[in-house]
Amino acid sequence: MKYIAEIDIMTRPEILDPQGKAVKLGLHNLHMDSIDNVRIGKHIRLEVDADTETQARETVDAACRQLLANLIMEEYTFALQAA
């Protein structure tokens, strides 16, 4: 069975985010002063072939831990649905 994984990877809160800081400054320059604490991350969508949802979750989790996310600086979450 095919599953679709929607993965969000964000820099840990204690890590500086220069990209987010630059975007926040740009938004403030556009007079959007109510916007604060901008963080930039990654969104990854992938398909997984697996016999069960549990197996698909384990595969996606392994992909995140081993390649997609730098666990020293980033954290990740994902949602899984049948395709």
C-alpha positions as CSV (number, residue, x, y, z in Angstrom):
1,M,0.0,0.0,0.0
2,K,1.2,3.6,-0.7
3,Y,1.3,6.2,2.0
4,I,1.9,9.9,1.7
5,A,4.1,11.5,4.4
6,E,4.1,15.3,4.9
7,I,7.2,16.2,6.9
8,D,8.0,19.5,8.6
9,I,11.6,20.2,9.7
10,M,12.3,23.2,11.8
11,T,15.4,24.6,13.4
12,R,15.3,24.0,17.2
13,P,14.0,27.1,19.1
14,E,17.4,27.6,20.8
15,I,19.2,27.8,17.5
16,L,19.5,31.2,15.8
17,D,17.6,31.4,12.5
18,P,19.2,34.1,10.3
19,Q,16.8,33.5,7.5
20,G,13.8,34.0,9.8
21,K,15.4,37.1,11.2
22,A,15.9,38.6,7.6
23,V,12.3,37.8,6.7
24,K,11.0,39.4,10.0
25,L,13.0,42.5,9.2
26,G,11.5,42.6,5.6
27,L,8.0,42.2,7.0
28,H,8.6,45.0,9.4
29,N,9.9,47.2,6.5
30,L,6.5,46.5,4.9
31,H,4.8,47.9,8.0
32,M,3.7,44.4,9.2
33,D,4.9,45.1,12.8
34,S,2.4,42.7,14.4
35,I,4.4,39.7,13.0
36,D,7.1,38.4,15.3
37,N,9.3,35.3,15.8
38,V,9.6,34.2,12.2
39,R,11.2,30.8,11.7
40,I,12.1,29.3,8.3
41,G,12.0,25.5,7.9
42,K,11.6,22.8,5.3
43,H,8.5,20.9,4.1
44,I,9.0,17.5,2.4
45,R,6.3,15.3,0.8
46,L,7.2,11.7,0.0
47,E,5.4,8.5,-0.9
48,V,6.2,5.3,0.9
49,D,5.3,1.7,-0.1
50,A,4.6,-0.3,3.0
51,D,2.5,-3.2,4.1
52,T,1.1,-1.4,7.2
53,E,0.9,2.1,8.5
54,T,3.2,1.2,11.4
55,Q,5.9,0.1,8.9
56,A,5.4,3.3,6.9
57,R,5.8,5.4,10.0
58,E,9.0,3.5,10.9
59,T,10.4,4.1,7.4
60,V,9.6,7.8,7.4
61,D,11.0,8.2,11.0
62,A,14.2,6.5,9.9
63,A,14.5,8.7,6.8
64,C,14.1,11.8,9.0
65,R,16.6,10.7,11.6
66,Q,19.2,9.4,9.2
67,L,19.1,11.9,6.3
68,L,16.4,14.5,6.1
69,A,16.9,16.3,9.5
70,N,20.0,17.3,11.3
71,L,19.0,16.3,14.8
72,I,21.6,18.4,16.4
73,M,20.0,21.6,15.1
74,E,16.6,20.6,13.8
75,E,13.4,18.8,15.0
76,Y,10.8,17.2,12.8
77,T,7.2,16.2,12.8
78,F,5.2,14.3,10.1
79,A,1.7,13.2,9.2
80,L,1.0,10.1,7.3
81,Q,-2.1,9.2,5.2
82,A,-3.0,6.4,2.8
83,A,-2.6,7.4,-0.8
